[in-house]
Amino acid sequence: MTHHTAPQAHSDIGDVNQRFYDGLWADTRLVHPERFNTWALVSDLSRSHARRLEVGPGMRPRLPIADTHFVDISAPALSALKGEGGLTHSAPISALPYADQSFDLVCALDIIEHVEDDEAALAELSRVAAPGARLLLSTPLHPEYWTPFDDIVGHYRRYEPAKLANLLERHDLEIEQSAIFGMKPKSSRLNDLGMWFLQRHRPVAMKVYNRFLMPLGLRLQKPLELRPGMVATEGVEEVFLVCRRRP
């Protein structure tokens, strides 16, 4: 793969994030966590980790909805989650409205790459996690894989694997398991077509994605193949991590 373009100026990305996800969630239904390939892991962890928090789920929560705390800045997503028994709060990841060590299981998938201050975000996730808690994360890898898609969806960065591991270490998070992750189509032509529509006909692209491509992606998901520690990351665009909060 080649590096197609440089990331946008940081001052613009917050607006990109808000516009993109407001548009994405405005015309979609809640996708229940049982439909994702993370469910086998999550349902097992939930049985022994009763105090649960998911940050930035949008309309695609991965933790069981009933009695789980959810933090997001999307009013439609929070309303949908509350209607299914979730405990909802509107807040940024950098200012979570909970006391220290409040949760045994914390989930923040595809979030930290959207946050300008990822150190502050991880500090908050680590702060609200109890010693021994599990933290589920996912994020894109390798800056050299940057494409216009990263700009469109509001990424601040892609991570070098070693730098990501060091970042987690600084916040007392130990990688226990990991897996190759993501639902992005492998076809470069399909990706290019999708980006063309997102850039020029965004409302149409959002409808097509929500009504056709997302359901198709769910049906074509591969099982989540977890490995001890960090998986081999060469050629991997996105990684899923199971971390443990150290004392």
N, C-alpha and C positions, 0 to 999 in steps of 0.2 A: 504494500500500500504506500501511497505517497501523501505528503503533507499538502493539502489543497489550499489552505488559507490560514491566516493568523487569527487567534481569538479576538473578539471585539474588545473595545475599551470597557473597562470594568463599570464605568458610570452608566453604560447603556444596558448592561445585562440584566439588572434587576427589573427594568421595564419590559425587556423581552420575555423574561420568565413569567411575569404577571399576565401579559397579554396572551402568551401562548397557552398557558394552562387555564386561564379564564375561558378561552375559546374552546379548548379541548374538553373541559368538564361541562360546558354549557349544553352540549348536545349528546350526552352519553348517559348510560345507566350504570348503577353500581355493579361492579364485577365482584362476586363473592370470593373470599380467599380460598375456598375449596377447589376453585377452578385452576389455580396456579400450581406449578411444579414444586413450589416451596411448601405445599400444604402438609406433606408427610412429615417433614422436619418440624414445622410449626405446631402441628397438632400434638406431636409427641412432647415438644418442649412445653407447651401450654399446660399439659397435665401436671407438671412439676414446678411450673413458674406461674403462679397465680396472679401476681401484680404485673400488668402488662401495659406497655406504651408503644404506640406507633406514631412516628413523626412524618408528616408530609405524604400521607397515603393517597390523597386525591380520591378518585372513585375506584381505586384498585387496592384496597387494604389486603394485607397478607396475614395479619393476626386475626384470631376469632373476633368477631365484631362485638358481640354481647359482653358487657363488663370490661372491655378494653378501653383505655384512655387513648384518644386521638388528638393530635395537635396539627393544625393546618392553617393556611391563610385563605383557603377557598371556602366561601360561604356555602355554595351548593354541595360540596363534598361533605362538609361538617353536618349539614342538614340531613343528607342521606344517611350518614353513619349514625347520627342520633336517632333517626327513625328506626334503625335496626338494633337499638340497644347499646350503642357506643356512648362513651362518656367524652364529650367533645369540648375543646378549647381552641380559640383563635389566638395564635401567638407565633412568633418566629422561632426557629430552632435555636437562635442565640439567646433566647430568654424564655426558657421553659417554665411554666407556672407550677412547679412542684418542688417539694423539699428534697434535700440530699437523700440519696439511697432509697428512693421511693419505689423502685421497680426491680423485678427479677428477670424480666424479658423486655428488651427494647429493640425496636425495628426502625430502620431509616434507610430504605432502599432508594437508590438513584436520587440522593439528596445532597450529599456534601459537595459534589461537583457543581451544583447550582448556587452555592453559598460563597460570597466573596471571602469571608473570614472563616475558613474551614477549621482553623485552630479553635476559635470560639465555639463553633458548632460541636466539635468533638469534645471540648471541655464540658459543655452542657450535657451531652449524651452520657459522658462518663460520670458526671456529678450526680445525675438522677438514678444511675444504676447502682444497685447494692453490690457489695463485695461478692464475687462469685456469679453475678448476673451474666446472662448471655446477651450480646448485642449483635444483631443481624444487620449487615451493611452490604450495599453493592455500589459499584462505581466504575466508570470507564477507565481504561488503561492506555498508556503510551501516547505522549504528546504528538509523536510523528504520525499517528493515525487520525489526526484532526481532519474533519471534513466540514462542508457547509452545514451538515445536519447538526453538528455541535453548536454552531452559531444559532440556528433556527430554534433549537429547544432551550437555549439559554445556559450553556455550560460555561463556567469560568475556566475549567481546566480538565485535562486528562492526567492521570497520575503515573509517574514512573513507579513500578512495583516496589522497589527498595525504599523510595521516599514515602510511599503509602505505609509500608510496614513501620518505618521510623516514626511517622506521624501518629500511628496508633499506639506505638510503644510509649511515646511521650505522654499519652493520656491514659496510661495504665490499662491498655487493652491488648490482650494476647490473642493472636490468631490461632484458634484451635483447629478449624476446618475451613475449606474453601472449595469453590467450584467455578467452572466456566459458566457464564450467565448471559442473559439478554435474549430479546425476541426480535432483533433486527434481522430482516431478510438477508440471506447470503448473496442474492443476485445484485450485482452492482448496477445493472440496468434498472431494476425495480427501485432501488434506492435513489438513483438519479431521477427517475420519473416522479417518485414521491416528493423529492426536494423541489423539483420544478413546480409541481402543483402547490406545495406549501408556500413558495415564494411568490407565485402569481395568482393563485386561486385558493387562498387559505380556507375560506368557509367550505368550499367543495371538498378540499383535501381532508378537513377535519371530519366531515360527515362520512366520507369513504372509509377513513381509518377506523372511526368508532363503530360503524355498522357492518363493515366487511373484513378489513384487515386485522383488527383486534380479535374478533371471534376466530378467524382463520389461524392467527398466531397461537391462540389458546389451544386449538385442536392439534397443532403441529409441535407443541412443546415436547422437548425431550426430558426424561427424568433428570432430576438434579443429582449429579454425580459428585458427592462430597469426598474430598481427600484430606488427610491430615496435613496441618500447616498450610502453607501457601502453594497452590498448584503451580505447575510450570506455566509461565505467563507469556512465553514467546508466541506471537501471533494471536494472542487473546485480547479481544476488544473490551470485555467487561468481566468483572470478577464479583462473586458472591462470597461473603466472609461471615463465619461464625466466630465471634470474639468472646473472650471471657474477661470480665472486669476483675482485675487483681485488687487485693486489699490495698 
